[in-house]
Amino acid sequence: MPAKLLMANEAFAYAALEAGVNVVAGYPGTPSSELVETVAKLHSAGVAQGVHVEWSTNEKAALELLAGASMSGARCLFTCKQMGMNVASDALMSLNYVGIRGGLVLFVADDPGPISSQTEQDTRRYANFAKVPVFDPSTPDEGYAMMKEAFEVSEKYGTPVIVRPTTRVNHASTFFDVPAETHARPIPEGGFQRSDKWIIFPRRAYQAHGEINERLAAIAEEQSGGAFNQMEQRGSAPVRGIVAGGVSSAYVRDALAMLEGEAQHAGKPSPEYRFLHVGTPFPFPEGKALQFAEGLQEIIVFEELDHVLEDEFLKLAGKHHLPYAVHGKLDGRTLDRGENGIDDALARLRAFLAADDARPEESPMESANEAPEAIQPPMRPPVLCAGCPHRGAFYAVKRAVGKRPAVFCGDIGCYTLGNAKPLEAIDTCLCMGAGITMAQGFAVAEPDRKCISFVGDSTFFASGITGVANAVYNQHDITVCVLDNATTAMTGSQPHPGTGQTLMGPKTKPISIAEVLHALGVECIVRANPLYAEEAMEAAREAIDFPGPSAIIFESPCMQLVRPEAPATVDESACIGCRKCLTTLGCPAMTWRDGVMRIDATLCYGCGLCVDACPVQAIASPVREAGQVPFAAFRKGAK
Amino acid sequence: MSVYSDGATTVLLAGVGGQGTILAADLLAKTAISNGLQVKLSEIHGMAQRGGSVTTVVRLGEQVHSMVCDRGSADYLLCFEATEALRNLPFLAQNGKLLVNDVSIKPLPVLTGKASMPKRVHERLGEYNAQLVDANKHAREAGSLKCANVVLLGALAANMPFSMESWEEQIRLKVPPKTIDMNIDAFHRGVQSVASEANRS
């Protein structure tokens, strides 16, 4: 079979399938989502045989499900982004003590920058905290090999294992030889075997802690001599050492090649150095690190997010009384946050290898945001799509609140973009599910304020329900706006419990958000189509005016799930040029050109919301004129 | 920045979400590997997928370690929109080649009157010896505005060392069967647009 161009996340899916993985579960989050999607695609194409794959309601549910499957002997793969690890950590901490049977690998994607995340947290720290081994790939190819090795290590030592790529690796593509078919490993005969070890009593935890310590020492020694911790040397007795982990190793390798090119061109000898790539940061490969440190006077460490390797080398120096100095994030010799890069590594290495203690005058990375010229092109911020139903929901709620004091608590999803002008309908965003509970805090602190939360349908199931229970139990006067667009839109349209669609094929009965709210005791529940501004505003007003917990469910599909309706048109003779449509809705299909409002027919999705925003009825929408509801052909889950 | 590259060629494709930069990058990667090179391709997306600035990096060569394009290191900067071209100029290498689709897509802050479009765009691009391509016109002539990305790929191909046949082969394998002829036509219009531009100057 010819090599295929695969995104690393797709390749990692193949690696797990080749390792015979039985069960794959996770929750979507950039940059991790493609792995589960690839397994699902290969399963439905008949390539990946015998595997079960699912989007679980959240990360904790996914990891706990896998803990059970692993105890039956199944090989298991968990996926999430770095913040998902926070949600799953409750399960991980204990699971490491209980141990596993079938290999259990956690694929956790970190996001230096951050490019699309709330934090720059470092999963290598989680590995250390939970006492679980972690692999840190520098390239897609290395990650592919690590994924297979992770299953072996997991099973050999009975420990969960983390594979932690970062965005640049996750979303890089290269060519891979992949099998035409994969088969899940059969569950061992007899399946689950009862044992005291599966129950985490304090006495057992004490015993297990000892076992964890022992296996970490053994894994450190084994990996120390393994293929993922590589050392290279130029010159016979270099005194300068370079350490890198993750994608920074790839940057350093490129930069070193450039420096050698420079030296060659100038007719000078190549710089002398020793380079260590650390692919298994925890447990730290101390043996390899000691070999590396032999005779060195200076070490510089390149890594993203936290100073994990830097800490290890400082510790090593203390423990073994080694005379080298360590440079990195802690002394400002490398970037203390954000992404590294080739240019940055080049400038810093040039200074380091020339024994020049001065910092490079200006890191190319630090000045990357400055304009090369006086005039900067206008920003192109991400915006809610033309035809996005959230726009109508924000418009309705803002109008229903009117001039009353209010706070709008947002959540994680596309609708965070509602914070931008002209909608300005999101005031806070913390973490998954927090909008509902934060609104309750505002309500307690400031009873005269209208406290509104916005939550997406997928987020509602992932971590919104307990917050609603709290509001009902403690009788907080809040209004929960569920933006039900029938998908997990921001991460690329994944199904969730409210859609009834699963990754295994057969459709289940969708869980009704209205029935869940009703069952939890919410007494005022209204539903509205957000694409009809008046109807939506009336519904919003009813819920917002209700004393006590109330809910509005805004129902209209994500535009990515539906075909466009005929575009709206502007009657130029009727348009008074007030631009109210543009300045209240901010739809990207609208343009103001030569004193006339226009709607770009190629961008307009025909949702018809702008018809209601026009004070002089100058905008017409064909679907409305035909007396039809936009996107009515869409039924939940019937994509 | 080092003037001595690591031996790999870096192509940066920049545009607006939905313009088809990823398909063009995919075709470039596949053509390069069919010519025996190593390839790494990197796309960054997140937040809303439509309407924002998007860039894709393709690095090709005998040996390719990393997958990013730093400032001053794009050997080829292929821009699908003029404002994005201005935004990405700092990434162009000193002797890098700049190819720009001669269209402007206004971002929302401009539409709502909070910002204005840059002035003297052609003049500023001209300072970097940009080759302008009217990809939308060529795409319409080939049959659909949707193949503007393949027109731009043609403009890039005219500057790269791979045979026309190897590009065509990858296009045939990638696009829907009904659109093969149209896309091949669009590709050659792109190749020729650059050739005729070069004759003029």
Interface residues (C-beta under 8 A of the other chain):
Chain A: A3 L5 T30 P31 I115 S116 T139 P140 T167 R168 V169 H171 A172 S173 T174 F175 V247 A250 Y251 R253 D254 A255 A257 M258 L259 G261 E262 H265 G341 I342 D343 D344 L346 P364 M365 A368 P372 E373 I375 Q376 P377 P378 M379 R380 P381 P382 V383 L384 C385 C414 L417 A420 K421 P422 M490 G492 R579 L582 T583 G586 P588 M590 T591 W592 T602
Chain B: M1 S2 Y4 S5 D6 G7 A8 V16 D26 A29 K30 I33 Q38 V39 K40 L41 S42 E43 I44 H45 G46 M47 A48 Q49 R50 G51 G52 S53 H65 S66 M67 V68 D70 R71 G72 S73 T83 E84 L86 R87 L89 P90 K106 P107 L108 P109 V110 L111 T112 G113 K114 A115 S116 M117 P118 K119 R124 L145
